[in-house]
Amino acid sequence: MKKGYFGDFGGQFIPELLMPPLLELEQAMETILPTEEFQTRFIGMLKENVGRPSAITYCPNLSRDLGLDLWLKREDLNHSGAHKINNTLGQGLLAKMMGKTTLLAETGAGMHGVATAVAAAMLDMKCLVYMGATDVVRQSPNVNRMRLMGAEIVPVQSGTKTLKDAINEALRRWLSDQETTHYCFGTAAGPHPFPTLVRTFQQVISREARQQFMERNNGALPDVVVACVGGGSNAIGMFHHFVPDPSVTIIGVEAAGTGEPGCDNSAPLNLGTNGVLHGMKTKLLQTSEGQIKPSHSIAPGLDYPGVGPEHAHLHDTGRATYVTINDAQAINAFKTLSRREGIIPALESSHAVAYAIEHRAELKGKSVLVCLSGRGDKDMGIVDSIL
């Protein structure tokens, strides 16, 4: 396999000016990540500042309703409320040990921005967050949290004013400030080595979940593992340690938008074609001329026209199956989990929960382990406006 590729996907499709910081980052991964100093500090931060290991929770009421055994991997219980902090603490500590003074981030749902602000505050670094202007409005509680922790928020007015455009502007900023700044990329996408780096920090999810499930189920593995997929960081973290287990069915859930034929959506693995975006070759929503199409999801963190290259590879090889859930189905799952189990999921995670609800007939009698990637406090405004 070519360096930086997962099968046919990945690579480094970037301006020459961005090669020095990427090479510097790749070298730091080889020389700093394996050291005892880094590993000891990082493991300590995950335990003391994040609260890891996060729990797995059995859902007795929904399991009875659906006729299956539903389990949740509770990334929503992490400090800051989502899986994102696993990655930002890792990248932040790495950047600090590289001598950087500023963490630069993009964010859609705001959870990565919040987690980057947490990491910067903990590590005594500056924090700069680019966010689409649409998402600044949709996710105002997270914007307020970031500002409270000292982050500077830059609303992006270009394009669709969402995650894709925030990434574009953050990459431009990194070009000018690479000496002092580390771009803390939020998902398992982008140019090499970011997909591998993010997976390195997020695979803690599946490492814990696999062990926890076996301990609770007499050594048995789950029949099905499910996670929502936007760029794909929570999903690649949830899938990684189950990929070698042929008995485990792996399901990634993309956002179908409103669900009507031809509607704007965020399902490049199901509806896209091969192309290049944000420094990687992957599956994209694009026209026949290669122009990126608008994306849409009710969940801001899934509102992205591409996907991480490792997911494109898992899709192509058939090791993982990728399905779609629409906005209404996600809202139903949001309400159902809240009312039946007292757990309010993020709208992103609600897409994964919705898979179990919508496919309960074919899942009857099976054990289903869902990554609850984040909590839903941030989404109450969106849901209230709909309901």
GURO-721985 format. One line per field, with one value per residue (C-alpha): residue number from 1; x, y, z. Coordinates in steps of 0.2 Angstrom, whole numbers, plus 2048, in hexadecimal, padded with zeros to 3 digits. Last residue first. Layout:
% GURO-721985
num: c(NUM/...);
xx: c(X/...);
yy: c(Y/...);
zz: c(Z/...);
% end
This chain:
% GURO-721985
num: c(387/386/385/384/383/382/381/380/379/378/377/376/375/374/373/372/371/370/369/368/367/366/365/364/363/362/361/360/359/358/357/356/355/354/353/352/351/350/349/348/347/346/345/344/343/342/341/340/339/338/337/336/335/334/333/332/331/330/329/328/327/326/325/324/323/322/321/320/319/318/317/316/315/314/313/312/311/310/309/308/307/306/305/304/303/302/301/300/299/298/297/296/295/294/293/292/291/290/289/288/287/286/285/284/283/282/281/280/279/278/277/276/275/274/273/272/271/270/269/268/267/266/265/264/263/262/261/260/259/258/257/256/255/254/253/252/251/250/249/248/247/246/245/244/243/242/241/240/239/238/237/236/235/234/233/232/231/230/229/228/227/226/225/224/223/222/221/220/219/218/217/216/215/214/213/212/211/210/209/208/207/206/205/204/203/202/201/200/199/198/197/196/195/194/193/192/191/190/189/188/187/186/185/184/183/182/181/180/179/178/177/176/175/174/173/172/171/170/169/168/167/166/165/164/163/162/161/160/159/158/157/156/155/154/153/152/151/150/149/148/147/146/145/144/143/142/141/140/139/138/137/136/135/134/133/132/131/130/129/128/127/126/125/124/123/122/121/120/119/118/117/116/115/114/113/112/111/110/109/108/107/106/105/104/103/102/101/100/99/98/97/96/95/94/93/92/91/90/89/88/87/86/85/84/83/82/81/80/79/78/77/76/75/74/73/72/71/70/69/68/67/66/65/64/63/62/61/60/59/58/57/56/55/54/53/52/51/50/49/48/47/46/45/44/43/42/41/40/39/38/37/36/35/34/33/32/31/30/29/28/27/26/25/24/23/22/21/20/19/18/17/16/15/14/13/12/11/10/9/8/7/6/5/4/3/2/1);
xx: c(733/73E/744/746/751/75D/75D/760/76F/77D/776/775/784/792/798/78C/795/788/78A/77C/77A/76E/75D/754/761/757/747/74F/756/74E/751/763/767/75F/76C/77A/771/76E/781/782/772/77B/773/768/768/759/757/745/742/753/756/746/747/758/753/744/74F/75B/74D/746/758/75B/765/771/77B/78E/793/7A5/7B1/7AA/7BB/7B5/7AC/7BB/7C6/7BA/7B9/7CC/7CC/7C2/7B1/7AC/79D/79C/78D/78F/795/787/779/76A/774/778/786/788/790/7A3/7A7/7B0/7A8/79D/796/79D/798/7A9/7B1/7C4/7D4/7DB/7E2/7D2/7C8/7CD/7C1/7B8/7A5/797/786/789/79A/797/788/786/776/76E/75E/75E/752/74A/752/752/765/76B/778/785/784/793/78F/79C/796/7A0/7A4/7B3/7BC/7CC/7C2/7BB/7CA/7C9/7B6/7B2/7C1/7BD/7AB/7AF/7BB/7B1/7B0/79D/79A/78E/793/78D/795/78A/78B/794/7A3/7A0/7AC/79F/794/799/7AC/7AB/7A2/7AE/7BD/7B6/7B0/7C1/7CC/7BD/7BD/7D0/7D1/7CE/7E0/7E9/7DA/7DD/7F0/7EC/7DF/7EB/7FB/7F7/7EB/7D9/7CE/7CC/7C4/7C8/7D9/7E3/7ED/7FC/802/813/81C/80D/805/802/7FE/7F4/7E8/7E4/7E1/7D5/7CC/7C9/7C4/7B7/7B0/7AD/7A6/798/796/78F/79D/7A5/7A0/7AC/7A9/7BA/7B9/7C7/7C9/7CB/7C1/7B1/7B3/7B2/7A3/799/79C/797/786/784/784/778/77D/790/78C/785/794/79F/7AC/7BF/7C6/7D6/7DD/7EC/7F6/7F7/7F6/7E5/7DE/7E3/7DC/7CB/7CB/7CE/7C0/7B4/7B9/7B7/7A6/7A1/795/7A0/7B1/7C2/7D1/7E2/7EB/7F9/80A/813/823/821/81D/80F/809/809/7FF/7F2/7F1/7ED/7E2/7D9/7D6/7CF/7C6/7BB/7B2/7A4/79E/7AB/7B1/7AC/79B/795/7A2/796/798/786/77E/76E/769/75B/748/746/73B/744/755/74E/749/758/766/777/784/796/7A1/7AE/7C0/7C4/7BF/7C5/7D1/7D7/7D7/7DA/7E7/7F0/7F1/7F8/805/80B/80B/814/822/824/827/81D/814/824/830/825/815/821/829/817/813/823/820/80E/815/822/815/809/812/812/7FF/7F6/7F0/7F8/7F2/7E2/7D8/7DC/7E0/7E2/7F0/7FC/80B/807/800);
yy: c(865/86C/87C/872/866/873/87C/86C/867/86C/862/853/848/841/832/825/817/809/7F7/7EC/7DA/7D0/7C9/7D3/7DD/7DA/7E0/7EE/7F7/808/808/801/80D/81C/81A/81D/82C/832/833/842/84A/848/83C/840/831/82E/81D/81C/82F/835/826/828/83B/83B/82B/834/843/837/82F/840/846/837/828/820/810/80B/7F9/7F6/7E8/7EA/7EE/7FE/804/800/80A/819/818/818/828/832/839/847/853/858/85B/84D/858/864/857/85C/857/85F/860/86C/863/864/868/859/85C/84D/856/852/849/841/831/832/839/844/856/85F/857/84B/840/82F/82F/833/82C/81E/822/835/835/847/84C/859/852/848/83B/840/83C/84C/84B/839/83A/82B/81C/811/7FE/7F1/7DF/7D6/7C3/7C7/7CF/7D8/7E8/7E8/7F2/800/802/80E/819/819/81D/82B/833/831/841/83F/82D/827/817/805/7F5/7E5/7D3/7D9/7CE/7C0/7BE/7BB/7CA/7D8/7D5/7D3/7E3/7ED/7E5/7EA/7FB/800/7FC/803/814/815/814/827/82C/822/825/837/835/828/834/843/83C/83E/84B/84E/841/838/848/857/85D/866/871/875/887/88F/88D/888/899/89F/88E/889/898/891/880/887/890/881/877/884/883/870/872/87E/88F/888/891/89F/8A8/89F/8A5/8A6/8A1/8A6/899/89F/892/89D/89F/88D/88A/899/891/880/888/891/881/885/898/894/886/891/89D/88E/88B/88F/88D/895/88F/896/889/887/873/872/882/87C/86A/871/87D/86F/865/873/875/863/863/872/869/86E/872/878/879/882/87F/88C/88B/87E/876/865/85F/86B/865/853/858/861/853/846/852/856/844/83C/84D/84A/83B/846/850/85C/850/83E/838/83A/82D/820/810/80C/7FA/7F4/7E2/7DF/7DD/7F0/7F5/7E9/7F0/801/7FE/7F5/800/7F9/806/805/811/81D/818/826/835/842/84C/83F/82F/836/842/834/82A/839/83D/82B/829/839/836/824/828/820/830/83B/834/82C/838/846/842/841/852/85A/852/85A/86B/86B/865/873/87F/872/874/864/853/848/836/82D/821/812/806/810/81C/826/81C/811/800);
zz: c(855/848/851/861/858/851/862/86C/861/86D/87B/871/877/86C/863/869/860/85E/863/85C/863/858/85C/84E/844/833/83B/845/836/839/84C/84B/83D/847/854/848/841/853/855/84A/851/862/86E/87D/889/894/88D/885/884/87E/874/86B/868/860/856/84F/84B/842/838/833/82D/822/826/819/818/818/819/81F/81A/808/800/7F9/808/814/807/807/81A/81A/80F/81B/813/808/805/818/823/82F/83D/83A/83D/833/824/814/807/7F8/7E9/7E6/7D4/7CB/7BA/7BC/7CC/7DD/7EE/7F2/7F5/7F9/7F2/7FF/802/806/7F7/7E9/7E0/7DF/7DE/7E9/7EE/7FB/800/7FE/809/810/807/7FC/7F5/7E4/7EA/7FA/80A/814/815/813/820/820/82C/82D/831/836/837/844/840/835/844/83D/83A/84C/853/847/846/854/851/83E/842/84F/842/832/828/82A/82F/83D/847/848/84D/84A/851/861/867/874/882/88F/88A/896/895/882/880/88B/882/871/877/87E/86F/864/86C/86E/85B/85C/85F/852/846/847/842/834/82C/82F/827/819/812/819/821/832/83A/844/83D/84A/83F/849/84A/84D/83D/833/834/822/81A/82A/826/815/81C/829/81B/811/820/825/814/814/826/822/81A/80A/800/80A/81A/826/838/841/853/85F/86D/87F/889/88A/877/874/87F/877/866/86C/872/861/857/849/848/848/83C/82F/830/82D/83B/83C/84D/854/865/86E/879/88C/88A/894/88B/87A/87D/883/874/868/871/86E/85C/859/861/857/84C/83D/843/83C/847/84A/85A/85E/867/85E/865/85F/870/871/860/866/875/86B/85E/86C/876/866/861/870/873/863/86A/872/881/886/893/88C/891/87F/879/881/877/876/877/86F/871/864/864/861/86F/87B/876/877/889/88F/887/88C/88F/88B/895/891/896/898/8A2/896/8A1/8AE/8A3/892/899/8A1/891/888/895/896/883/880/88D/888/876/868/863/863/855/848/84A/84C/83B/833/83A/834/823/823/829/81B/80D/80F/804/7F6/7F5/7F9/7F2/7FF/7FE/804/7FA/7EE/7FB/80B/806/810/80A/7FB/800);
% end
